[in-house]
Amino acid sequence: MNSIVSPFFADLVLWLMYIMVAAAIGVTVYSFWHTLRNRQKGDDIVNGVPAGKIGWFVAIGLIVCLILTFALGSSAPVVTNGIRFTDTFWLKTTDMFIYTSSLLIIGCFVSAIVSKFRS
């Protein structure tokens, strides 16, 4: 017996995910617009720290990381719930988000450890 039954609240969970992704995109766009609108000339250096350069480095690093992990992502077919999934774009996109999230989490741990021993 290989019948696969979807969970009772699967549709509700999917719609909640769609709403949360849309809200996250909206907050990101608003935050970016607000930051560019309220930026002052002297905001690049805060307490002797080049905050502007660090911000640009992080943003560009994230974009480069997303591009590299998408390029290196696997497009091998996956069997999910008994169905063969072969869409190359979405397979690579899934790998991109998994690898990028893993790298960012590892980066957070490393930076926390380094800052702990530096101070």
C-alpha positions in Angstrom: 0.0 0.0 0.0 1.8 3.1 -1.3 -1.0 5.7 -1.2 0.3 9.1 0.0 -2.1 11.4 1.8 -1.4 15.0 2.3 -1.6 16.5 5.8 -4.9 17.9 6.9 -3.7 21.5 7.1 -1.3 21.4 4.1 -3.2 24.1 2.1 -3.4 26.4 5.2 0.4 26.0 5.8 1.2 26.7 2.2 -1.0 29.9 2.2 0.6 31.0 5.4 4.1 30.5 3.8 3.0 32.6 0.8 1.8 35.4 3.0 5.0 35.3 5.1 7.2 35.4 2.0 5.2 38.3 0.6 5.4 40.1 4.0 9.2 39.5 4.1 9.7 40.9 0.6 7.5 43.9 1.4 9.5 44.7 4.6 12.8 44.3 2.8 11.7 46.6 0.0 10.4 49.2 2.5 13.6 48.9 4.6 15.8 49.4 1.6 13.7 52.4 0.4 13.7 53.9 3.9 17.5 53.5 4.3 18.2 55.1 1.0 15.8 58.0 1.7 17.1 58.8 5.2 20.8 58.3 4.5 23.1 61.1 5.7 26.5 62.1 4.3 28.3 61.3 7.6 26.7 57.9 8.1 29.6 56.0 6.5 31.7 56.0 9.7 30.1 55.3 13.1 32.4 55.5 16.2 35.4 55.0 14.0 34.0 51.9 12.3 33.5 52.1 8.6 29.8 51.0 8.8 29.0 52.0 5.2 31.8 49.8 3.7 30.9 46.9 6.0 27.2 47.1 4.9 28.2 47.2 1.2 30.6 44.3 1.7 28.0 42.2 3.4 25.3 43.0 0.7 27.7 42.2 -2.2 29.0 39.1 -0.4 25.4 37.8 0.0 24.7 38.3 -3.7 27.9 36.6 -4.7 27.2 33.7 -2.4 23.7 33.3 -3.8 25.0 33.3 -7.4 27.8 30.8 -6.6 25.5 28.4 -4.7 22.9 28.6 -7.5 25.6 27.8 -10.1 27.0 24.9 -7.9 23.6 23.5 -7.0 22.6 20.1 -8.2 20.0 19.6 -10.9 19.7 15.8 -10.3 16.1 14.7 -10.2 14.5 14.1 -6.8 11.7 11.7 -5.9 9.3 13.4 -3.5 6.1 11.7 -2.3 6.5 9.1 -5.0 6.7 11.8 -7.8 9.8 12.4 -9.8 10.7 16.1 -9.6 12.9 17.2 -12.6 12.6 21.0 -12.9 16.2 22.2 -13.1 15.6 25.8 -12.0 13.7 24.9 -8.8 16.2 22.1 -7.9 19.1 24.6 -8.2 17.1 27.3 -6.3 16.4 24.9 -3.5 20.1 24.0 -3.2 21.0 27.7 -3.4 18.9 28.5 -0.4 20.0 25.5 1.6 23.7 26.1 1.0 23.5 29.8 1.5 21.6 29.4 4.8 24.1 26.9 6.0 27.0 29.2 5.1 25.4 32.2 6.8 24.7 30.1 10.0 28.3 28.9 10.1 29.5 32.5 9.5 27.4 33.7 12.5 28.9 31.0 14.7 32.5 31.8 13.6 32.0 35.6 14.0 30.5 35.0 17.5 33.5 32.8 18.5 36.0 35.3 17.1 34.4 38.3 18.8 34.3 36.3 22.1 38.0 35.7 22.1 38.9 39.2 20.7 37.3 41.2 23.6 
